Amino acid sequence: MDTPSMPSLAQLINRAARALARDGDAALKPLGMRYAQVPVLALTREGSELTQKDLAEATGIEQPSMAQLLTRMERDGLIRRTPHPRDARSQTITLTAETAERAAAARLRMADLNQRAIAGFTAEEIRTLEDLLTRVNNNLDREK
């Protein structure tokens, strides 16, 4: 009988990302939010006005996927789109007043999730993990 092989690095990262998304969704559901919305919520806090293109570039999310995410967020009353003052082809994205109020609670819930994920790690291990994951992402973002 073959012994099971250890999961690859990609599988381990994927599993951690899926667990974070699952638990993030559960933590945010009572607030009417989803984990996939966290990058938009974080970037549009405190009254910043970004375009869909700005959000896609800042998060690394493809434009079509960002468009779908923003459409759902607008439908759910989380964001507001307004015409861009200098570019007639663009719209600025802002949080609704209600969402801005709930965003603080969402940040606390995400901070709790982050603490759960790194429970038992030393400060040095956390810095190392951050550095290594940043390098993995940079390697994958590089053009071939």
mmCIF file of the C-alpha atoms, coordinates in Angstrom:
data_MODEL
# 
_entry.id   MODEL 
# 
loop_
_atom_site.group_PDB 
_atom_site.id 
_atom_site.type_symbol 
_atom_site.label_atom_id 
_atom_site.label_alt_id 
_atom_site.label_comp_id 
_atom_site.label_asym_id 
_atom_site.label_entity_id 
_atom_site.label_seq_id 
_atom_site.pdbx_PDB_ins_code 
_atom_site.Cartn_x 
_atom_site.Cartn_y 
_atom_site.Cartn_z 
_atom_site.occupancy 
_atom_site.B_iso_or_equiv 
_atom_site.pdbx_formal_charge 
_atom_site.auth_seq_id 
_atom_site.auth_comp_id 
_atom_site.auth_asym_id 
_atom_site.auth_atom_id 
_atom_site.pdbx_PDB_model_num 
ATOM 1   C CA . MET A 1 1   ? 0.000   0.000  0.000   1.00 0.00 ? 1   MET A CA 1 
ATOM 2   C CA . ASP A 1 2   ? 1.353   3.413  -0.984  1.00 0.00 ? 2   ASP A CA 1 
ATOM 3   C CA . THR A 1 3   ? 1.801   5.957  1.765   1.00 0.00 ? 3   THR A CA 1 
ATOM 4   C CA . PRO A 1 4   ? 0.137   9.262  1.033   1.00 0.00 ? 4   PRO A CA 1 
ATOM 5   C CA . SER A 1 5   ? 2.564   11.958 -0.042  1.00 0.00 ? 5   SER A CA 1 
ATOM 6   C CA . MET A 1 6   ? 2.778   15.287 1.709   1.00 0.00 ? 6   MET A CA 1 
ATOM 7   C CA . PRO A 1 7   ? 0.649   18.021 0.171   1.00 0.00 ? 7   PRO A CA 1 
ATOM 8   C CA . SER A 1 8   ? 2.523   20.353 -2.136  1.00 0.00 ? 8   SER A CA 1 
ATOM 9   C CA . LEU A 1 9   ? 3.173   23.937 -1.161  1.00 0.00 ? 9   LEU A CA 1 
ATOM 10  C CA . ALA A 1 10  ? 0.480   25.066 -3.611  1.00 0.00 ? 10  ALA A CA 1 
ATOM 11  C CA . GLN A 1 11  ? -2.025  22.681 -2.001  1.00 0.00 ? 11  GLN A CA 1 
ATOM 12  C CA . LEU A 1 12  ? -1.181  23.939 1.483   1.00 0.00 ? 12  LEU A CA 1 
ATOM 13  C CA . ILE A 1 13  ? -1.580  27.577 0.433   1.00 0.00 ? 13  ILE A CA 1 
ATOM 14  C CA . ASN A 1 14  ? -4.834  26.762 -1.364  1.00 0.00 ? 14  ASN A CA 1 
ATOM 15  C CA . ARG A 1 15  ? -6.183  24.926 1.680   1.00 0.00 ? 15  ARG A CA 1 
ATOM 16  C CA . ALA A 1 16  ? -5.308  27.856 3.972   1.00 0.00 ? 16  ALA A CA 1 
ATOM 17  C CA . ALA A 1 17  ? -6.913  30.347 1.556   1.00 0.00 ? 17  ALA A CA 1 
ATOM 18  C CA . ARG A 1 18  ? -10.095 28.262 1.356   1.00 0.00 ? 18  ARG A CA 1 
ATOM 19  C CA . ALA A 1 19  ? -10.264 27.952 5.146   1.00 0.00 ? 19  ALA A CA 1 
ATOM 20  C CA . LEU A 1 20  ? -9.821  31.708 5.536   1.00 0.00 ? 20  LEU A CA 1 
ATOM 21  C CA . ALA A 1 21  ? -12.569 32.343 2.966   1.00 0.00 ? 21  ALA A CA 1 
ATOM 22  C CA . ARG A 1 22  ? -14.927 29.858 4.646   1.00 0.00 ? 22  ARG A CA 1 
ATOM 23  C CA . ASP A 1 23  ? -14.364 31.213 8.136   1.00 0.00 ? 23  ASP A CA 1 
ATOM 24  C CA . GLY A 1 24  ? -14.319 34.808 6.875   1.00 0.00 ? 24  GLY A CA 1 
ATOM 25  C CA . ASP A 1 25  ? -17.714 34.302 5.220   1.00 0.00 ? 25  ASP A CA 1 
ATOM 26  C CA . ALA A 1 26  ? -19.102 32.881 8.468   1.00 0.00 ? 26  ALA A CA 1 
ATOM 27  C CA . ALA A 1 27  ? -17.731 35.818 10.489  1.00 0.00 ? 27  ALA A CA 1 
ATOM 28  C CA . LEU A 1 28  ? -19.046 38.456 8.078   1.00 0.00 ? 28  LEU A CA 1 
ATOM 29  C CA . LYS A 1 29  ? -22.430 36.925 7.256   1.00 0.00 ? 29  LYS A CA 1 
ATOM 30  C CA . PRO A 1 30  ? -24.179 38.544 10.271  1.00 0.00 ? 30  PRO A CA 1 
ATOM 31  C CA . LEU A 1 31  ? -23.001 41.922 8.918   1.00 0.00 ? 31  LEU A CA 1 
ATOM 32  C CA . GLY A 1 32  ? -24.398 41.212 5.445   1.00 0.00 ? 32  GLY A CA 1 
ATOM 33  C CA . MET A 1 33  ? -20.915 40.953 3.976   1.00 0.00 ? 33  MET A CA 1 
ATOM 34  C CA . ARG A 1 34  ? -18.695 38.301 2.412   1.00 0.00 ? 34  ARG A CA 1 
ATOM 35  C CA . TYR A 1 35  ? -14.990 37.569 2.668   1.00 0.00 ? 35  TYR A CA 1 
ATOM 36  C CA . ALA A 1 36  ? -14.446 38.249 -1.054  1.00 0.00 ? 36  ALA A CA 1 
ATOM 37  C CA . GLN A 1 37  ? -15.547 41.842 -0.404  1.00 0.00 ? 37  GLN A CA 1 
ATOM 38  C CA . VAL A 1 38  ? -12.857 42.510 2.225   1.00 0.00 ? 38  VAL A CA 1 
ATOM 39  C CA . PRO A 1 39  ? -10.294 44.004 -0.201  1.00 0.00 ? 39  PRO A CA 1 
ATOM 40  C CA . VAL A 1 40  ? -12.878 46.471 -1.558  1.00 0.00 ? 40  VAL A CA 1 
ATOM 41  C CA . LEU A 1 41  ? -14.069 47.332 1.947   1.00 0.00 ? 41  LEU A CA 1 
ATOM 42  C CA . ALA A 1 42  ? -10.487 47.927 3.090   1.00 0.00 ? 42  ALA A CA 1 
ATOM 43  C CA . LEU A 1 43  ? -9.534  50.103 0.119   1.00 0.00 ? 43  LEU A CA 1 
ATOM 44  C CA . THR A 1 44  ? -12.686 52.232 0.121   1.00 0.00 ? 44  THR A CA 1 
ATOM 45  C CA . ARG A 1 45  ? -12.764 53.011 3.825   1.00 0.00 ? 45  ARG A CA 1 
ATOM 46  C CA . GLU A 1 46  ? -12.576 56.511 5.216   1.00 0.00 ? 46  GLU A CA 1 
ATOM 47  C CA . GLY A 1 47  ? -14.243 58.130 2.227   1.00 0.00 ? 47  GLY A CA 1 
ATOM 48  C CA . SER A 1 48  ? -11.706 57.240 -0.446  1.00 0.00 ? 48  SER A CA 1 
ATOM 49  C CA . GLU A 1 49  ? -13.102 57.232 -3.961  1.00 0.00 ? 49  GLU A CA 1 
ATOM 50  C CA . LEU A 1 50  ? -11.529 54.691 -6.281  1.00 0.00 ? 50  LEU A CA 1 
ATOM 51  C CA . THR A 1 51  ? -12.483 53.473 -9.721  1.00 0.00 ? 51  THR A CA 1 
ATOM 52  C CA . GLN A 1 52  ? -13.144 49.859 -10.637 1.00 0.00 ? 52  GLN A CA 1 
ATOM 53  C CA . LYS A 1 53  ? -9.787  49.866 -12.436 1.00 0.00 ? 53  LYS A CA 1 
ATOM 54  C CA . ASP A 1 54  ? -8.022  51.199 -9.310  1.00 0.00 ? 54  ASP A CA 1 
ATOM 55  C CA . LEU A 1 55  ? -9.610  48.473 -7.194  1.00 0.00 ? 55  LEU A CA 1 
ATOM 56  C CA . ALA A 1 56  ? -8.762  45.716 -9.680  1.00 0.00 ? 56  ALA A CA 1 
ATOM 57  C CA . GLU A 1 57  ? -5.120  46.826 -9.882  1.00 0.00 ? 57  GLU A CA 1 
ATOM 58  C CA . ALA A 1 58  ? -4.729  47.237 -6.120  1.00 0.00 ? 58  ALA A CA 1 
ATOM 59  C CA . THR A 1 59  ? -6.191  43.822 -5.333  1.00 0.00 ? 59  THR A CA 1 
ATOM 60  C CA . GLY A 1 60  ? -4.888  41.786 -8.260  1.00 0.00 ? 60  GLY A CA 1 
ATOM 61  C CA . ILE A 1 61  ? -8.456  40.809 -9.139  1.00 0.00 ? 61  ILE A CA 1 
ATOM 62  C CA . GLU A 1 62  ? -9.204  40.633 -12.875 1.00 0.00 ? 62  GLU A CA 1 
ATOM 63  C CA . GLN A 1 63  ? -11.422 43.449 -14.212 1.00 0.00 ? 63  GLN A CA 1 
ATOM 64  C CA . PRO A 1 64  ? -14.389 41.186 -15.119 1.00 0.00 ? 64  PRO A CA 1 
ATOM 65  C CA . SER A 1 65  ? -14.344 39.552 -11.676 1.00 0.00 ? 65  SER A CA 1 
ATOM 66  C CA . MET A 1 66  ? -14.084 42.956 -9.989  1.00 0.00 ? 66  MET A CA 1 
ATOM 67  C CA . ALA A 1 67  ? -17.029 44.196 -12.073 1.00 0.00 ? 67  ALA A CA 1 
ATOM 68  C CA . GLN A 1 68  ? -19.144 41.247 -10.891 1.00 0.00 ? 68  GLN A CA 1 
ATOM 69  C CA . LEU A 1 69  ? -18.099 41.742 -7.270  1.00 0.00 ? 69  LEU A CA 1 
ATOM 70  C CA . LEU A 1 70  ? -18.950 45.455 -7.391  1.00 0.00 ? 70  LEU A CA 1 
ATOM 71  C CA . THR A 1 71  ? -22.299 44.769 -9.066  1.00 0.00 ? 71  THR A CA 1 
ATOM 72  C CA . ARG A 1 72  ? -23.237 42.392 -6.223  1.00 0.00 ? 72  ARG A CA 1 
ATOM 73  C CA . MET A 1 73  ? -21.998 44.855 -3.607  1.00 0.00 ? 73  MET A CA 1 
ATOM 74  C CA . GLU A 1 74  ? -24.041 47.656 -5.180  1.00 0.00 ? 74  GLU A CA 1 
ATOM 75  C CA . ARG A 1 75  ? -27.115 45.404 -5.338  1.00 0.00 ? 75  ARG A CA 1 
ATOM 76  C CA . ASP A 1 76  ? -26.672 44.613 -1.638  1.00 0.00 ? 76  ASP A CA 1 
ATOM 77  C CA . GLY A 1 77  ? -26.368 48.300 -0.768  1.00 0.00 ? 77  GLY A CA 1 
ATOM 78  C CA . LEU A 1 78  ? -22.720 48.101 0.324   1.00 0.00 ? 78  LEU A CA 1 
ATOM 79  C CA . ILE A 1 79  ? -21.271 50.543 -2.207  1.00 0.00 ? 79  ILE A CA 1 
ATOM 80  C CA . ARG A 1 80  ? -22.378 53.466 -4.313  1.00 0.00 ? 80  ARG A CA 1 
ATOM 81  C CA . ARG A 1 81  ? -21.150 54.238 -7.818  1.00 0.00 ? 81  ARG A CA 1 
ATOM 82  C CA . THR A 1 82  ? -21.026 57.841 -8.992  1.00 0.00 ? 82  THR A CA 1 
ATOM 83  C CA . PRO A 1 83  ? -19.714 59.390 -12.210 1.00 0.00 ? 83  PRO A CA 1 
ATOM 84  C CA . HIS A 1 84  ? -15.991 60.130 -12.075 1.00 0.00 ? 84  HIS A CA 1 
ATOM 85  C CA . PRO A 1 85  ? -15.449 63.900 -12.064 1.00 0.00 ? 85  PRO A CA 1 
ATOM 86  C CA . ARG A 1 86  ? -12.649 63.826 -14.683 1.00 0.00 ? 86  ARG A CA 1 
ATOM 87  C CA . ASP A 1 87  ? -13.307 60.667 -16.714 1.00 0.00 ? 87  ASP A CA 1 
ATOM 88  C CA . ALA A 1 88  ? -16.766 60.228 -18.218 1.00 0.00 ? 88  ALA A CA 1 
ATOM 89  C CA . ARG A 1 89  ? -16.059 56.534 -18.878 1.00 0.00 ? 89  ARG A CA 1 
ATOM 90  C CA . SER A 1 90  ? -15.376 55.761 -15.213 1.00 0.00 ? 90  SER A CA 1 
ATOM 91  C CA . GLN A 1 91  ? -17.272 55.706 -11.962 1.00 0.00 ? 91  GLN A CA 1 
ATOM 92  C CA . THR A 1 92  ? -15.992 56.204 -8.458  1.00 0.00 ? 92  THR A CA 1 
ATOM 93  C CA . ILE A 1 93  ? -16.766 53.569 -5.852  1.00 0.00 ? 93  ILE A CA 1 
ATOM 94  C CA . THR A 1 94  ? -17.567 54.601 -2.284  1.00 0.00 ? 94  THR A CA 1 
ATOM 95  C CA . LEU A 1 95  ? -19.014 52.793 0.712   1.00 0.00 ? 95  LEU A CA 1 
ATOM 96  C CA . THR A 1 96  ? -22.561 53.638 1.674   1.00 0.00 ? 96  THR A CA 1 
ATOM 97  C CA . ALA A 1 97  ? -22.959 55.298 5.072   1.00 0.00 ? 97  ALA A CA 1 
ATOM 98  C CA . GLU A 1 98  ? -24.446 52.107 6.530   1.00 0.00 ? 98  GLU A CA 1 
ATOM 99  C CA . THR A 1 99  ? -21.577 50.004 5.221   1.00 0.00 ? 99  THR A CA 1 
ATOM 100 C CA . ALA A 1 100 ? -19.000 52.407 6.600   1.00 0.00 ? 100 ALA A CA 1 
ATOM 101 C CA . GLU A 1 101 ? -20.552 51.921 10.053  1.00 0.00 ? 101 GLU A CA 1 
ATOM 102 C CA . ARG A 1 102 ? -20.477 48.115 9.728   1.00 0.00 ? 102 ARG A CA 1 
ATOM 103 C CA . ALA A 1 103 ? -16.943 48.119 8.301   1.00 0.00 ? 103 ALA A CA 1 
ATOM 104 C CA . ALA A 1 104 ? -15.430 48.697 11.748  1.00 0.00 ? 104 ALA A CA 1 
ATOM 105 C CA . ALA A 1 105 ? -17.119 45.543 13.045  1.00 0.00 ? 105 ALA A CA 1 
ATOM 106 C CA . ALA A 1 106 ? -15.948 43.685 9.926   1.00 0.00 ? 106 ALA A CA 1 
ATOM 107 C CA . ARG A 1 107 ? -12.342 44.796 10.542  1.00 0.00 ? 107 ARG A CA 1 
ATOM 108 C CA . LEU A 1 108 ? -12.518 43.461 14.117  1.00 0.00 ? 108 LEU A CA 1 
ATOM 109 C CA . ARG A 1 109 ? -13.873 40.128 12.915  1.00 0.00 ? 109 ARG A CA 1 
ATOM 110 C CA . MET A 1 110 ? -11.128 39.852 10.292  1.00 0.00 ? 110 MET A CA 1 
ATOM 111 C CA . ALA A 1 111 ? -8.496  40.732 12.915  1.00 0.00 ? 111 ALA A CA 1 
ATOM 112 C CA . ASP A 1 112 ? -9.862  37.911 15.095  1.00 0.00 ? 112 ASP A CA 1 
ATOM 113 C CA . LEU A 1 113 ? -9.667  35.517 12.138  1.00 0.00 ? 113 LEU A CA 1 
ATOM 114 C CA . ASN A 1 114 ? -6.094  36.608 11.460  1.00 0.00 ? 114 ASN A CA 1 
ATOM 115 C CA . GLN A 1 115 ? -5.173  35.972 15.103  1.00 0.00 ? 115 GLN A CA 1 
ATOM 116 C CA . ARG A 1 116 ? -6.725  32.500 14.915  1.00 0.00 ? 116 ARG A CA 1 
ATOM 117 C CA . ALA A 1 117 ? -4.699  31.738 11.799  1.00 0.00 ? 117 ALA A CA 1 
ATOM 118 C CA . ILE A 1 118 ? -1.390  32.656 13.443  1.00 0.00 ? 118 ILE A CA 1 
ATOM 119 C CA . ALA A 1 119 ? -2.103  31.321 16.923  1.00 0.00 ? 119 ALA A CA 1 
ATOM 120 C CA . GLY A 1 120 ? 1.049   29.896 18.475  1.00 0.00 ? 120 GLY A CA 1 
ATOM 121 C CA . PHE A 1 121 ? 3.413   31.642 16.052  1.00 0.00 ? 121 PHE A CA 1 
ATOM 122 C CA . THR A 1 122 ? 6.213   33.799 17.399  1.00 0.00 ? 122 THR A CA 1 
ATOM 123 C CA . ALA A 1 123 ? 6.586   37.370 16.148  1.00 0.00 ? 123 ALA A CA 1 
ATOM 124 C CA . GLU A 1 124 ? 9.634   36.248 14.172  1.00 0.00 ? 124 GLU A CA 1 
ATOM 125 C CA . GLU A 1 125 ? 7.697   33.367 12.573  1.00 0.00 ? 125 GLU A CA 1 
ATOM 126 C CA . ILE A 1 126 ? 4.912   35.755 11.586  1.00 0.00 ? 126 ILE A CA 1 
ATOM 127 C CA . ARG A 1 127 ? 7.402   38.130 9.937   1.00 0.00 ? 127 ARG A CA 1 
ATOM 128 C CA . THR A 1 128 ? 9.038   35.183 8.154   1.00 0.00 ? 128 THR A CA 1 
ATOM 129 C CA . LEU A 1 129 ? 5.676   33.880 6.938   1.00 0.00 ? 129 LEU A CA 1 
ATOM 130 C CA . GLU A 1 130 ? 4.710   37.347 5.689   1.00 0.00 ? 130 GLU A CA 1 
ATOM 131 C CA . ASP A 1 131 ? 8.047   37.698 3.898   1.00 0.00 ? 131 ASP A CA 1 
ATOM 132 C CA . LEU A 1 132 ? 7.840   34.256 2.321   1.00 0.00 ? 132 LEU A CA 1 
ATOM 133 C CA . LEU A 1 133 ? 4.236   34.654 1.159   1.00 0.00 ? 133 LEU A CA 1 
ATOM 134 C CA . THR A 1 134 ? 5.072   38.091 -0.246  1.00 0.00 ? 134 THR A CA 1 
ATOM 135 C CA . ARG A 1 135 ? 7.909   36.532 -2.205  1.00 0.00 ? 135 ARG A CA 1 
ATOM 136 C CA . VAL A 1 136 ? 5.652   33.711 -3.466  1.00 0.00 ? 136 VAL A CA 1 
ATOM 137 C CA . ASN A 1 137 ? 3.083   36.277 -4.629  1.00 0.00 ? 137 ASN A CA 1 
ATOM 138 C CA . ASN A 1 138 ? 5.757   38.439 -6.262  1.00 0.00 ? 138 ASN A CA 1 
ATOM 139 C CA . ASN A 1 139 ? 7.158   35.394 -8.072  1.00 0.00 ? 139 ASN A CA 1 
ATOM 140 C CA . LEU A 1 140 ? 3.714   34.454 -9.340  1.00 0.00 ? 140 LEU A CA 1 
ATOM 141 C CA . ASP A 1 141 ? 2.867   38.029 -10.350 1.00 0.00 ? 141 ASP A CA 1 
ATOM 142 C CA . ARG A 1 142 ? 6.034   38.374 -12.414 1.00 0.00 ? 142 ARG A CA 1 
ATOM 143 C CA . GLU A 1 143 ? 5.651   38.175 -16.167 1.00 0.00 ? 143 GLU A CA 1 
ATOM 144 C CA . LYS A 1 144 ? 6.934   34.943 -17.698 1.00 0.00 ? 144 LYS A CA 1 
# 
